[in-house]
Amino acid sequence: MTDAAEAFWSYAVVVYGRAREACIALQDGHRLDINILLFCCWAATRGKAVGRTELIAVEAAVRLWRTEVVTRLRAARRWMKDKPEPGGNAELRVDILAAELTAERIEQRLILAAVPSLGEQSALAADCGSDCAADNLNAYAAVEGLQRHGEAVPLLTDLVLAAFPEAGRAAIVARLKEPYDTSGETS
């Protein structure tokens, strides 16, 4: 695994742990990919703005893997959650969760491979902060067709705050509510 892939995974584990409910709500309620959401924030810590073109490439790179592997593993694990144990159910759920996490790691490598320049960190690159993360998330929302994503703003705000705890909630909310132009970039 590359240094960038390991750094992205480690970052994602921490931020996801802080914003788990928001991430799951964005995934289940708005059909956004948690790994791409986390990537938008991680790129900001590396001084990288992620635009529409890069996010389209990322989405295209992971779509089939997410649909055929990650989503199916998640669905099986969730389906088994509330079922009576026929003997071994709990153990199998643990194994499926481990497979799902491995599949998530592979998806993150696919993300980095889709935009290799975003995985590199320049010695001169500085954390571009919560504004950059919000802009990256706005661009991702636009790529996914959430041009009016007002109901997702509180969840996206929670994610940005998990990534940048020192940021101010009001500033993030304002940034996430900014309109985009037709290219999907923030204006």
Phi and psi in degrees as a GROMACS rama.xvg file:
@    title "Ramachandran Plot"
@    xaxis  label "Phi"
@    yaxis  label "Psi"
@TYPE xy
-73.1385  163.33  THR-2
-60.4291  -41.2089  ASP-3
-63.529  -41.5631  ALA-4
-64.8042  -40.5835  ALA-5
-67.4561  -41.431  GLU-6
-64.0325  -42.0313  ALA-7
-63.9863  -45.8622  PHE-8
-60.2701  -47.7971  TRP-9
-60.2603  -44.5481  SER-10
-60.2802  -48.3084  TYR-11
-60.5655  -40.1901  ALA-12
-60.6993  -44.1241  VAL-13
-67.4381  -51.1156  VAL-14
-67.488  -40.6602  VAL-15
-59.4645  -40.3337  TYR-16
-59.7677  -32.2613  GLY-17
-83.5011  -24.9012  ARG-18
-128.662  32.1259  ALA-19
-54.2771  -50.2378  ARG-20
-62.0975  -43.2977  GLU-21
-63.8048  -43.4374  ALA-22
-61.4716  -46.6049  CYS-23
-65.3112  -39.1294  ILE-24
-65.5227  -38.0881  ALA-25
-67.4641  -36.2706  LEU-26
-70.5766  -52.6344  GLN-27
-77.6437  -37.1673  ASP-28
-91.8195  -21.6289  GLY-29
-127.906  3.53516  HIS-30
56.9092  37.5534  ARG-31
-97.648  145.689  LEU-32
-83.6548  123.357  ASP-33
-60.0087  -41.7734  ILE-34
-63.2062  -36.4777  ASN-35
-72.2213  -38.4029  ILE-36
-58.0966  -47.742  LEU-37
-66.1842  -35.4245  LEU-38
-61.5603  -40.7629  PHE-39
-58.7242  -40.6605  CYS-40
-73.8049  -42.8836  CYS-41
-61.9561  -41.5116  TRP-42
-59.0206  -38.4155  ALA-43
-63.0305  -34.9947  ALA-44
-69.7422  -16.6265  THR-45
-102.773  11.9459  ARG-46
75.6046  26.1682  GLY-47
-117.237  126.56  LYS-48
-88.4132  138.183  ALA-49
-112.532  119.023  VAL-50
-97.4424  178.471  GLY-51
-54.817  -45.7401  ARG-52
-60.3357  -45.9118  THR-53
-65.2698  -40.0001  GLU-54
-70.8892  -32.4274  LEU-55
-64.5934  -42.2688  ILE-56
-63.4131  -42.5285  ALA-57
-62.4289  -48.7102  VAL-58
-59.9039  -44.3004  GLU-59
-63.507  -37.511  ALA-60
-68.3242  -31.7373  ALA-61
-103.499  -14.0094  VAL-62
-53.0011  -52.7251  ARG-63
-66.332  -43.2732  LEU-64
-61.4019  -45.7305  TRP-65
-61.4842  -46.346  ARG-66
-67.4332  -45.9901  THR-67
-86.4858  -22.8535  GLU-68
-119.084  -64.5166  VAL-69
-60.6886  -50.288  VAL-70
-64.5492  -37.5534  THR-71
-69.2236  -40.5791  ARG-72
-62.9126  -44.8434  LEU-73
-60.3189  -44.2954  ARG-74
-62.0934  -42.3733  ALA-75
-64.0319  -45.3409  ALA-76
-61.5078  -45.9851  ARG-77
-66.1237  -39.716  ARG-78
-60.5177  -40.5617  TRP-79
-74.0119  -17.9653  MET-80
-55.9996  -46.6651  LYS-81
-101.956  10.3063  ASP-82
-88.3314  147.202  LYS-83
-61.633  141.777  PRO-84
-75.0556  117.464  GLU-85
-85.4814  10.299  PRO-86
104.945  102.716  GLY-87
94.5501  -2.88092  GLY-88
-59.0362  -47.7789  ASN-89
-62.7301  -42.2954  ALA-90
-64.5665  -41.6755  GLU-91
-64.806  -39.8633  LEU-92
-59.411  -39.8873  ARG-93
-63.55  -42.3809  VAL-94
-65.7014  -39.8358  ASP-95
-66.2538  -40.3718  ILE-96
-60.4208  -42.8098  LEU-97
-61.9133  -41.8665  ALA-98
-65.7124  -39.2503  ALA-99
-62.9195  -42.6877  GLU-100
-65.7048  -37.9863  LEU-101
-63.0888  -41.8219  THR-102
-63.9919  -37.1365  ALA-103
-64.1758  -40.3564  GLU-104
-63.2164  -41.1446  ARG-105
-63.6356  -41.1603  ILE-106
-60.0153  -41.0249  GLU-107
-62.8758  -37.1244  GLN-108
-65.9562  -36.5995  ARG-109
-63.5594  -39.6021  LEU-110
-59.682  -50.0674  ILE-111
-64.4946  -36.3762  LEU-112
-67.6468  -29.2876  ALA-113
-70.0877  -30.1689  ALA-114
-138.396  72.7146  VAL-115
-58.0995  -30.6789  PRO-116
-65.9908  -24.1152  SER-117
-80.0748  -16.6678  LEU-118
-83.3046  -20.2539  GLY-119
-84.3133  144.37  GLU-120
-119.408  120.864  GLN-121
-73.7385  148.829  SER-122
-62.067  -25.21  ALA-123
-88.6094  -15.8114  LEU-124
-69.7947  134.649  ALA-125
-116.34  157.288  ALA-126
-55.6412  120.39  ASP-127
-90.4023  2.65285  CYS-128
77.0949  -169.736  GLY-129
-65.3503  -32.1294  SER-130
-62.1057  -44.7146  ASP-131
-64.6131  -43.0882  CYS-132
-60.807  -44.4427  ALA-133
-62.0324  -42.0092  ALA-134
-62.6153  -42.5332  ASP-135
-62.0364  -41.9715  ASN-136
-68.1164  -37.6049  LEU-137
-60.2613  -43.5252  ASN-138
-62.8726  -42.2226  ALA-139
-64.6986  -43.2248  TYR-140
-58.3993  -40.5265  ALA-141
-65.7979  -42.9331  ALA-142
-60.2275  -37.008  VAL-143
-84.9962  5.00869  GLU-144
84.4567  14.7723  GLY-145
-94.6271  60.6161  LEU-146
-59.4037  -35.9567  GLN-147
-114.458  90.8554  ARG-148
-110.144  37.3494  HIS-149
-54.3219  -42.3893  GLY-150
-69.7555  -18.4845  GLU-151
-88.752  -13.7503  ALA-152
-56.4277  -46.0105  VAL-153
-61.1275  -36.3522  PRO-154
-70.3106  -44.2034  LEU-155
-63.0708  -37.1889  LEU-156
-62.6475  -44.0355  THR-157
-60.1493  -38.2569  ASP-158
-65.3616  -47.1616  LEU-159
-62.1613  -40.9087  VAL-160
-65.6649  -32.8647  LEU-161
-66.6954  -34.8904  ALA-162
-80.8855  -33.0052  ALA-163
-132.76  75.1148  PHE-164
-58.6189  -23.926  PRO-165
-80.4852  -10.303  GLU-166
-71.659  157.433  ALA-167
-91.7707  132.408  GLY-168
-56.8616  -45.9623  ARG-169
-61.3278  -41.066  ALA-170
-65.8154  -38.7839  ALA-171
-66.9432  -46.1129  ILE-172
-57.1998  -46.536  VAL-173
-60.284  -42.0329  ALA-174
-66.9295  -39.4263  ARG-175
-72.0956  -22.4203  LEU-176
-89.6054  -5.39209  LYS-177
-60.551  140.422  GLU-178
-73.8172  158.103  PRO-179
-109.365  161.174  TYR-180
-83.0143  -178.55  ASP-181
-69.559  -15.305  THR-182
-80.9181  -9.79374  SER-183
90.4499  -2.2826  GLY-184
-81.7228  152.69  GLU-185
-71.5708  150.568  THR-186
